[in-house]
Amino acid sequence: MTKKVLVLKGSPRENGNSSVLADQVRAGAEGGGAEVESVYLHGLDIRPCDGCFFCEGSGVCVVEDDMQSIYPKLRRADAIVIASPVYWFTYSAQVKLCVDRWLALETSDGNELRGKQIGIVLTYGDTDIFTSGGINAIHAFQSLFGYIGAEIIGYVYGTGNKAGEVKDQPKLMSRALELGQKLASSDGVSKAVQD
């Protein structure tokens, strides 16, 4: 069975460092035989969650914007990659807007993303994951996916300021490629309940 991998790019710079690493993850996944789709979140109209809770009984978000095209992609994916720069000690607003709207994926049986595999890609301008605040993003993702019941199977993170400079870090690029290959493996095709 061919794995379906969805890559969500959360940088405002289309060729930013987290996007470059996300493309490397994609290359690894495609090289491993997965079907991969990338979504550049910054270019979309994704509005904040209204907190109306209409979705609680219906499973349908009433906010008519570009999230409506992302929901089916999230549901179809066996694995999801979230790539973001670290801004103000956590992940970007573009990622936050998208993730907040996942409330519509909650059902009485749990979240529709339960059982999916997750890859996390973070870049930051500081020297490490702690001083940059990237560790806060990691803790937020651990809490989120722990609640949902999705498994984070790998992290790729590193320093990058000038757009694209991560290309000059072969170890980091290699780790991103390996994460994609891991996501493409036949183990871990989504076991989410499809009642």
Sequence and secondary structure as in RCSB ss.txt:
>XXXX:A:sequence
MTKKVLVLKGSPRENGNSSVLADQVRAGAEGGGAEVESVYLHGLDIRPCDGCFFCEGSGVCVVEDDMQSIYPKLR
RADAIVIASPVYWFTYSAQVKLCVDRWLALETSDGNELRGKQIGIVLTYGDTDIFTSGGINAIHAFQSLFGYIGA
EIIGYVYGTGNKAGEVKDQPKLMSRALELGQKLASSDGVSKAVQD
>XXXX:A:secstr
   EEEEEE  SSTTSHHHHHHHHHHHHHHHTT EEEEEEGGGS         HHHHHS     STHHHHHHHHH
H SEEEEEEEEETTEE HHHHHHHHGGGGGEETTEETTTT EEEEEEEESSSSTTTTSHHHHHHHHHHHHHHHT 
EEEEEEEEE  STTGGGG HHHHHHHHHHHHHHHSSTT       
